[in-house]
């Protein structure tokens, strides 16, 4: 399962049934879980912990030192969950001591070709990065988010669960859960109705999220007024409460 031209450093630890293709490099302080497939010409450096069932395609670079000029070879880490697919030429960097020292990737994510996850980013589960989508340092991306092709997210921004970042969007503010964005800079366009339907949300909760979207974006209300107007729906629908909690916790302000 390990090609004769692959280089596995002595400090690396590989689980059961791991495949490493031609000319790939696995560095010291790398832990790779069971049933992972590392295709040819892949670089995985550490300290990094890669979970089980991940598939990393050719020319990807995973766990490399970050591009932050303040980084001075501190032993920061990358932690990745299970069953992620990392396609050609994707790059995922370790963290910095200016944050928690770790970049975190959840499980069941798809990173298409030429995508980039910068230092200290936190990516949830079931996320899709379409081709060339990139997030800068310290970005947090919630579960079930989709980033369209060639989209980019500014450092320290947060993307709420089930949001949809449209292609070519340039995100420089926080994006609340369920919101679809488009444009440069990115602005709100609608709720991610189709995504909610695919994930099993009932029609009444989808309508409640639509009312919440209108309160935040269509009624000329301030954030506190919008939140107050949604108190009844928030008590009944967890998705609305999720939006409210996100807006309350936003430090950069939400997209407008």
C-alpha positions as CSV (number, residue, x, y, z in Angstrom):
1,X,0.0,0.0,0.0
2,X,3.1,2.3,0.3
3,X,4.7,3.0,-3.0
4,X,8.4,2.5,-3.2
5,X,9.1,6.1,-4.2
6,X,7.0,7.6,-1.3
7,X,9.0,9.1,1.6
8,X,7.7,8.4,5.1
9,X,9.7,10.1,7.8
10,X,10.5,8.0,10.9
11,X,8.3,10.1,13.1
12,X,5.2,9.6,11.1
13,X,2.5,7.2,12.3
14,X,0.2,5.6,9.8
15,X,-2.9,3.6,10.7
16,X,-4.2,0.4,9.2
17,X,-4.9,0.1,5.5
18,X,-3.4,3.4,4.5
19,X,-2.3,3.9,0.9
20,X,0.5,6.3,-0.1
21,X,1.1,6.9,-3.8
22,X,4.2,7.6,-5.8
23,X,6.5,10.5,-4.8
24,X,4.3,11.5,-1.9
25,X,5.9,12.8,1.3
26,X,4.7,12.2,4.9
27,X,6.7,14.3,7.4
28,X,7.6,13.8,11.0
29,X,4.8,14.4,13.7
30,X,2.1,13.4,11.2
31,X,-0.5,10.9,12.4
32,X,-2.8,9.4,9.6
33,X,-5.8,7.4,10.6
34,X,-7.1,4.1,9.2
35,X,-8.2,3.7,5.6
36,X,-6.8,6.9,4.3
37,X,-5.8,7.2,0.6
38,X,-2.9,9.5,-0.2
39,X,-2.5,9.8,-3.9
40,X,0.8,10.6,-5.8
41,X,2.8,13.8,-5.3
42,X,1.0,14.8,-2.0
43,X,2.8,16.6,0.8
44,X,1.6,16.1,4.4
45,X,3.6,17.9,7.1
46,X,3.2,18.2,10.8
47,X,2.5,18.4,13.6
48,X,-0.8,17.2,12.0
49,X,-3.4,14.6,13.0
50,X,-5.4,13.3,10.1
51,X,-8.5,11.2,10.9
52,X,-9.8,8.0,9.2
53,X,-11.1,7.6,5.7
54,X,-9.7,10.7,4.2
55,X,-8.8,10.9,0.5
56,X,-6.1,13.4,-0.5
57,X,-5.5,13.8,-4.2
58,X,-2.3,14.6,-6.1
59,X,-0.4,17.8,-5.5
60,X,-2.3,18.8,-2.4
61,X,-0.3,20.3,0.5
62,X,-1.7,19.5,3.9
63,X,-0.3,20.7,7.2
64,X,2.3,23.0,5.8
65,X,3.6,26.0,7.8
66,X,1.4,29.0,7.3
67,X,2.0,32.1,5.2
68,X,1.6,34.6,8.1
69,X,4.8,36.7,8.3
70,X,4.7,36.6,12.1
71,X,5.1,32.8,12.1
72,X,8.5,31.8,13.4
73,X,8.4,28.0,13.2
74,X,6.5,27.5,16.4
75,X,5.1,23.9,16.7
76,X,1.5,24.6,15.8
77,X,-0.8,22.0,14.5
78,X,-3.5,20.8,12.1
79,X,-6.3,18.6,13.3
80,X,-8.6,17.0,10.6
81,X,-11.6,14.7,11.2
82,X,-12.8,11.8,9.1
83,X,-13.9,11.1,5.5
84,X,-12.8,14.4,4.0
85,X,-12.0,14.6,0.3
86,X,-9.1,17.0,-0.6
87,X,-8.8,17.5,-4.3
88,X,-5.9,18.5,-6.6
89,X,-3.6,21.3,-5.5
90,X,-5.6,22.2,-2.4
91,X,-3.6,23.8,0.5
92,X,-4.4,23.5,4.2
93,X,-2.0,25.2,6.7
94,X,-1.3,24.8,10.4
95,X,-2.2,27.4,13.0
96,X,-0.3,30.2,14.7
97,X,0.5,31.1,18.3
98,X,-1.4,34.4,17.8
99,X,-4.6,32.2,18.0
100,X,-5.1,28.8,19.5
101,X,-2.2,27.3,17.6
102,X,-4.3,24.9,15.6
103,X,-6.2,24.8,12.3
104,X,-9.3,22.5,12.7
105,X,-11.1,20.7,9.9
106,X,-14.2,18.6,10.7
107,X,-15.5,15.6,8.9
108,X,-17.3,14.7,5.6
109,X,-16.0,17.9,3.9
110,X,-15.1,18.4,0.2
111,X,-12.3,20.7,-0.7
112,X,-12.2,20.9,-4.5
113,X,-9.2,21.8,-6.7
114,X,-7.1,24.8,-5.7
115,X,-9.0,25.6,-2.6
116,X,-7.2,27.1,0.4
117,X,-7.7,27.0,4.2
118,X,-5.4,29.4,6.0
119,X,-3.9,29.3,9.5
120,X,-6.2,29.0,12.5
121,X,-9.3,28.5,10.5
122,X,-12.0,26.3,11.9
123,X,-14.1,24.4,9.4
124,X,-17.2,22.4,10.5
125,X,-18.7,19.2,9.1
126,X,-20.3,18.6,5.7
127,X,-18.8,21.7,4.2
128,X,-18.1,22.2,0.4
129,X,-15.4,24.4,-0.9
130,X,-15.9,24.7,-4.7
131,X,-12.9,25.2,-7.0
132,X,-10.6,28.1,-6.0
133,X,-12.6,29.0,-2.9
134,X,-10.4,30.3,-0.1
135,X,-10.6,31.4,3.5
136,X,-8.1,33.6,5.2
137,X,-6.6,33.2,8.7
138,X,-8.8,32.8,11.8
139,X,-12.0,32.3,9.7
140,X,-14.7,30.1,11.2
141,X,-17.1,28.2,8.9
142,X,-20.1,26.4,10.3
143,X,-21.6,23.0,9.4
144,X,-23.2,22.5,5.9
145,X,-21.8,25.7,4.4
146,X,-21.1,25.8,0.7
147,X,-18.5,28.2,-0.7
148,X,-19.0,28.8,-4.4
149,X,-16.2,28.8,-6.9
150,X,-13.6,31.6,-6.6
151,X,-15.2,33.0,-3.5
152,X,-13.0,34.4,-0.7
153,X,-13.5,35.1,3.0
154,X,-11.5,37.8,4.8
155,X,-9.6,37.0,8.0
156,X,-11.6,36.7,11.3
157,X,-14.9,36.4,9.5
158,X,-17.5,33.8,10.6
159,X,-19.9,32.0,8.3
160,X,-22.9,30.5,10.0
161,X,-24.3,27.0,9.5
162,X,-26.1,26.3,6.2
163,X,-25.0,29.5,4.6
164,X,-24.3,29.6,0.9
165,X,-21.5,31.8,-0.4
166,X,-22.1,32.5,-4.0
167,X,-19.4,32.3,-6.7
168,X,-17.0,35.2,-6.8
169,X,-18.3,36.5,-3.5
170,X,-15.8,38.5,-1.4
171,X,-16.9,38.2,2.2
172,X,-15.6,40.9,4.6
173,X,-18.3,40.6,7.3
174,X,-20.0,37.8,9.1
175,X,-22.6,35.8,7.3
176,X,-25.5,34.6,9.4
177,X,-26.8,31.0,9.3
178,X,-29.0,30.1,6.3
179,X,-28.1,33.3,4.3
180,X,-27.0,33.3,0.7
181,X,-24.5,35.9,-0.4
182,X,-23.3,37.3,-3.7
183,X,-21.1,40.1,-4.9
184,X,-17.9,42.0,-4.2
185,X,-18.2,42.8,-1.4
186,X,-20.6,40.1,-0.6
187,X,-24.2,41.1,0.3
188,X,-27.3,39.1,1.3
189,X,-29.4,37.8,-1.5
190,X,-31.9,35.3,0.0
191,X,-32.0,32.4,2.4
192,X,-30.6,29.0,1.4
193,X,-34.0,27.5,0.9
194,X,-32.9,24.7,-1.3
195,X,-30.2,23.6,1.1
196,X,-32.6,23.6,4.0
197,X,-35.1,21.4,2.1
198,X,-32.3,19.0,1.2
199,X,-31.3,18.7,4.8
200,X,-34.8,17.9,6.1
201,X,-36.0,21.2,7.5
202,X,-39.8,21.4,7.6
203,X,-41.6,24.0,5.5
204,X,-42.8,25.9,8.6
205,X,-39.3,26.3,9.9
206,X,-38.1,27.4,6.5
207,X,-40.8,30.1,6.4
208,X,-39.8,31.2,9.9
209,X,-36.2,31.6,8.7
210,X,-37.5,33.6,5.8
211,X,-39.3,35.9,8.2
212,X,-36.1,36.3,10.2
213,X,-34.2,37.1,7.0
214,X,-36.8,39.8,6.2
215,X,-36.5,41.2,9.7
216,X,-32.7,41.6,9.5
217,X,-32.5,42.7,5.9
218,X,-35.8,43.9,4.4
219,X,-37.6,46.0,7.1
220,X,-35.1,48.7,7.9
221,X,-34.8,47.5,11.5
222,X,-31.8,47.7,13.7
223,X,-30.4,44.4,14.9
224,X,-31.9,44.7,18.3
225,X,-35.3,45.6,16.9
226,X,-35.2,42.7,14.5
227,X,-34.3,40.3,17.3
228,X,-37.1,41.6,19.4
229,X,-39.6,41.1,16.6
230,X,-38.5,37.5,16.2
231,X,-39.0,36.4,19.8
232,X,-42.1,34.3,19.1
233,X,-40.5,32.4,16.2
234,X,-37.3,32.0,18.2
235,X,-39.1,30.2,20.9
236,X,-40.7,27.8,18.5
237,X,-38.0,27.3,15.8
238,X,-34.4,26.4,16.7
239,X,-33.2,27.7,13.3
240,X,-34.4,31.2,14.1
241,X,-32.7,31.1,17.5
242,X,-29.5,30.0,15.8
243,X,-29.7,33.1,13.6
244,X,-30.3,35.4,16.6
245,X,-27.5,33.9,18.6
246,X,-25.1,34.4,15.7
247,X,-26.1,38.0,15.1
248,X,-25.7,38.7,18.8
249,X,-22.3,37.2,18.9
250,X,-21.0,38.8,15.7
251,X,-17.9,41.0,16.4
252,X,-17.3,42.2,12.8
253,X,-21.0,42.9,12.0
254,X,-23.1,41.0,9.5
255,X,-23.1,41.4,5.7
256,X,-25.4,44.1,4.5
